[in-house]
Structure formats: C-alpha cells, structure tokens
C-alpha cells in the first residue's frame, strides 16, 4: 500500500500519468489549423512591431526638429535627458 502511494506521488510530481503530454500537444491541432494559428500570430506580431517602429521614427524626427527649432536651450537638454 505504501509503495503504491509513493509511486503515485512521484508520478504526480514528475507529471507522468501514463500519457506522453508532448505528443498530445502536437496531435491537438491539424496542420491546417497550425498554419492558420501561425499566420494569425505572425500578422499580430508584424503589425505591432510595425506600429512601434513608426512611433519610434516619429519620435526621433520630432526630437531633431525640436533641436533645430531651439528647444534644447528652452528645455535645458543635457545628453539624453532634460532638467527643469
């Protein structure tokens, strides 16, 4: 009785319950579903990264335009920070 209980506890800690969980994860979706999921993830990532790049580009452009307009002296910019 105690030996069976120890085996169950070890199996529970290791996550072994007689099934190959890695294999089940691969068998969960068909190849067509996997392709659709990957495209959806790729579309979201590319869109998000593109928007972040555009914002970064706009910010860099605005900072250089502000420096040309003389805002460095107004804001007392020192390096990459400003002081009030």
C-alpha positions in Angstrom: 0.0 0.0 0.0 2.7 2.5 0.9 4.8 1.6 -2.2 1.8 2.3 -4.5 1.2 5.6 -2.8 4.9 6.6 -3.2 4.7 5.8 -6.9 1.6 7.9 -7.3 3.3 10.8 -5.5 6.4 10.5 -7.7 4.2 10.3 -10.9 2.3 13.3 -9.7 5.4 15.4 -9.0 7.1 14.4 -12.3 3.8 14.9 -14.3 3.8 11.3 -15.5 0.4 9.9 -15.7 0.8 7.3 -18.5 0.4 9.8 -21.3 3.0 11.5 -23.4 2.0 15.1 -22.9 4.4 16.4 -25.5 3.0 14.2 -28.2 -0.6 15.1 -27.2 0.3 18.8 -27.7 1.4 18.1 -31.2 -1.6 16.0 -32.0 -4.0 18.6 -30.7 -4.1 20.7 -33.9 -4.3 19.6 -37.6 -1.6 21.0 -39.9 -4.1 23.4 -41.4 -5.1 24.7 -38.0 -1.4 25.1 -37.1 -0.8 27.1 -40.2 -3.7 29.3 -39.5 -2.6 29.9 -35.9 1.0 30.7 -37.0 -0.3 33.2 -39.6 -2.5 34.9 -37.1 0.4 35.2 -34.6 2.7 36.5 -37.3 0.2 39.0 -38.5 -0.2 40.4 -35.0 3.5 40.5 -34.3 4.4 42.2 -37.6 1.6 44.7 -37.1 2.6 45.5 -33.5 6.3 45.8 -34.4 5.5 48.0 -37.4 3.4 50.4 -35.3 6.2 50.5 -32.7 8.8 51.3 -35.4 6.6 54.1 -36.8 6.2 55.7 -33.4 9.9 55.4 -32.8 10.6 57.1 -36.2 8.2 59.9 -35.5 9.7 60.5 -32.1 13.2 60.7 -33.5 12.1 63.0 -36.2 10.3 65.3 -33.7 13.3 65.4 -31.4 15.6 66.5 -34.2 13.1 69.1 -35.4 12.8 70.4 -31.9 16.5 70.7 -31.5 16.7 72.7 -34.8 13.9 75.0 -33.6 16.0 75.8 -30.5 14.1 73.9 -27.8 17.4 72.4 -26.5 18.1 75.7 -24.7 14.5 76.1 -23.6 14.3 72.7 -22.0 18.0 72.7 -20.9 18.6 69.3 -22.5 21.7 67.6 -21.2 22.7 64.5 -23.2 19.6 62.3 -23.5 17.7 63.9 -20.5 16.3 67.2 -19.6 16.3 69.4 -16.5 13.5 71.7 -15.3 
